[in-house]
Amino acid sequence: MFYEHQIGRPWEEDTERQLIQDALDQVELADSLGFNHVWEVEHHFLEEYSHSSAPEVFLAAASQRTRRIRLGHGIVLTAPRFNHPARTAERIAMLDLVSNGRVEFGTGESSSEAELGGFGISFEEKRDAWLEGLEVAVRCMTEVPFAGVEGQFVTMPPRNVVPKPVQKPHPPLWVACSRRDTILLAAEKGIGALTFAFIDPEEAQHWVHDYYTTLEDRGVPVGLAVNPNLACVTPMMLHHDEAEAIRRGIEGANFFGYSLGHFYVFGTHEPGRTNVWEEYLSRRSAVGYDPEAAARALQEERLGAKLASGDTTGLRGAIGTPDQVREYLRRYEEAGVDQVIFVLQAGRNRHEHIMESIEMFGREVLPEFLERDERQSAEKAERLAPVIEKVMARRPVVERSVDGYQITAIIKKMADDMGDAKLQEAIDRFEEDRAAGRRDAFLGTN
């Protein structure tokens, strides 16, 4: 499952609190039914589209209400102006500890002016900043001590970054992908591809082929392990009556697509004023998101990423009956996609409908895929073992030494710099008093 935490205007006083509490209930139910992952975004200032600015907090809460579901950052914005790499490493490690090793470390750049401009990141430099932030965060998680960095976007002296994650050498790495070039980038870096593009299974098959071909031919791991997996995102809502499933899920699914386009492609936004939901309702017919297009979807023989055939551009995905969704997912499975990520909470989709869909999917659709998953995963691991060995052999070995580097407490450094014997004597006396347990000792300096 995938969360943006969407809230179409108007908002009530209690709307955000209720949204988060409902999402935690949904994740708890999904965990009990065998869902494998929950993914949570990091976005800033994208009102209505995403109110998820602190995913580590939500995922930590989810970790305490679940037992087995994997907790995915989908994604952390790793450019250092968004998140200092040491802080990223610390938060990932702490979440891995409180969840007993269930974290997936997805990463990304952002392509919205609201976020990039808000944090002073240029569009032209964002990819380089993403990569440097990721590389340094991985080093912070794995080096003892971290040997320091003097980069283009971040400079930091040696420090031992604690705590360290449960998963060794680090949690699985992913990157958000929306186009073929970022799929290839994921393969070149030896990390998983989180495909946040709404594509049909038959189209995904080409992306899967390109990913594994590139991984084998050109992959050089950015981390200390390879994560050769691909995930695709799709809207979802289930009901035994197809028309009711569409009634419950289509409007929210297509607000997801429209509001994304508003912030990333075509929108002009006045912070705190623009009503994206209202714009969506007034303009959806022109872009194929209208109820008539949803009605035409009932005429389709099988599910697809788009709402209906022809020139409509609305989203449908896994919105339909259990039988329809089961057939749809088999096609992704045959295409070689490892994970399908469902968007249920979107627009104004209702909590009770989401819970019913999770329950129905977990009872009626998921079991057959879980039965095959262990065998297929083992077969894939055996098949890719020589490829991963080849890829890991390309990873350069960099020896970093911090021998002799020391951190001196500020007061002691002041005494050393000034050559102040009286202050040094007071520091020594303070140390002895603390070692002896005399807690009333006072250094006598500010």
Stockholm file with secondary structure:
# STOCKHOLM 1.0

chainA/1-446         MFYEHQIGRPWEEDTERQLIQDALDQVELADSLGFNHVWEVEHHFLEEYSHSSAPEVFLAAASQRTRRIRLGHGIVLTAPRFNHPARTAERIAMLDLVSNGRVEFGTGESSSEAELGGFGISFEEKRDAWLEGLEVAVRCMTEVPFAGVEGQFVTMPPRNVVPKPVQKPHPPLWVACSRRDTILLAAEKGIGALTFAFIDPEEAQHWVHDYYTTLEDRGVPVGLAVNPNLACVTPMMLHHDEAEAIRRGIEGANFFGYSLGHFYVFGTHEPGRTNVWEEYLSRRSAVGYDPEAAARALQEERLGAKLASGDTTGLRGAIGTPDQVREYLRRYEEAGVDQVIFVLQAGRNRHEHIMESIEMFGREVLPEFLERDERQSAEKAERLAPVIEKVMARRPVVERSVDGYQITAIIKKMADDMGDAKLQEAIDRFEEDRAAGRRDAFLGTN
#=GR chainA/1-446 SS CEECCCCCSSCCTTHHHHHHHHHHHHHHHHHHHTCCEEEECCCSSCTTTCCCSCHHHHHHHHHTTCSSCEEEEEEEECSTTTSCHHHHHHHHHHHHHHTTSCEEEEEECCCCHHHHHHTTCCGGGHHHHHHHHHHHHHHHHHCSSBCCEECSSCEECCBCCCSCCSSSSCSCEEEEECSHHHHHHHHHTTCEEEECSCCCHHHHHHHHHHHHHHHHHHCCCSSSSCCCCEEEEEEEEECSSHHHHHHHHHHHHHHHHHHHHIIIIICCCCTTTCCHHHHHHHHGGGGTCSHHHHHHHTTCSSCCSBSSSTTCCCBCSEEECHHHHHHHHHHHHHHTCSEEEEECSCTTCCHHHHHHHHHHHHHHTHHHHHHHHHHHHHHHHHHHHHHHHHHHHTSCCCCCCCTTCCCCCHHHHHHHHHTCHHHHHHHHHHHHHHHTTCTTCCCCCC
#=GC SS_cons         CEECCCCCSSCCTTHHHHHHHHHHHHHHHHHHHTCCEEEECCCSSCTTTCCCSCHHHHHHHHHTTCSSCEEEEEEEECSTTTSCHHHHHHHHHHHHHHTTSCEEEEEECCCCHHHHHHTTCCGGGHHHHHHHHHHHHHHHHHCSSBCCEECSSCEECCBCCCSCCSSSSCSCEEEEECSHHHHHHHHHTTCEEEECSCCCHHHHHHHHHHHHHHHHHHCCCSSSSCCCCEEEEEEEEECSSHHHHHHHHHHHHHHHHHHHHIIIIICCCCTTTCCHHHHHHHHGGGGTCSHHHHHHHTTCSSCCSBSSSTTCCCBCSEEECHHHHHHHHHHHHHHTCSEEEEECSCTTCCHHHHHHHHHHHHHHTHHHHHHHHHHHHHHHHHHHHHHHHHHHHTSCCCCCCCTTCCCCCHHHHHHHHHTCHHHHHHHHHHHHHHHTTCTTCCCCCC
//
